[in-house]
């Protein structure tokens, strides 16, 4: 029985190997067919006739697609001649001392209420919408007043009042008050 199984296995494998391969005749005829088409005298040709290189005419205009080179004139910056050439591109820091001065000026009053919680809520609303640090709550019996800004002139206070009105804090009014202004300290020179 084993010999019979080996013979059947051999026949099946030989049949599979011979059927999967291509025959020599089919490939040779295929290559002969293409060689005949390539011959200059052959009449059977499906491809369009080739043009010679001398007969090609370029009819496409490339000039709109060329890159235009524009010369840019640059202005050269020279550093200050104070001996700090290494640091000329960095901003200069003001090393002078600042002094807070209390003087008469103007602030923008946004709210006058008798509720301290409402005044503190208004202060935080203004801070988060404007990111200004100079927001004050003052108590003048019986009202808490919320004031914004430290201005020496009325024009700055009026500009702030306009911006606060645009943000929805109305009615606002410019009031006279004692304000805190930062100034550069004048050092005393000893001789």
DAHUFEN-V672256 format. One line per field, one symbol per residue. ss: DSSP state (2 for helix, 1 for strand, 0 for the rest). phi: phi as a letter, one per 20 degrees, with the letter a starting at -180 (. if undefined). psi: psi as a letter, one per 20 degrees, with the letter a starting at -180 (. if undefined). A space follows every 50 residues. Layout:
ss->???
phi->???
psi->???
This chain:
ss->02222222222222222222000222222222222222000000000000 00222000000022200000000000000000002220000000000111 11111111111110022222222222222200001111110011111111 10022222222222220000001111111111110000000
phi->.fffffffffffffffffeffeefffffffffffffffffefeebeefff efffefceddeegfefeeedededdeddffeendffdfeefeeeeffdce cebfaccdedbcbedfffffffffffffedmeeedcdddcgddeddccnc cecfffffffffffffeoebedbecebeddcecffefeeed
psi->hhhghhgggggghhggghhhqqqhghhhhghhghhhhiqhjphopiqqpq qqhhippojpoihijqpppppppqpppprqkjjlhhkhiqqppojqqqpp pprpbqrophqorjohghghghghggghhhkpimpqoqoopjqppoqprn phrhghhhghhgghhhijnqqqqpqprprpppqppoqppp.
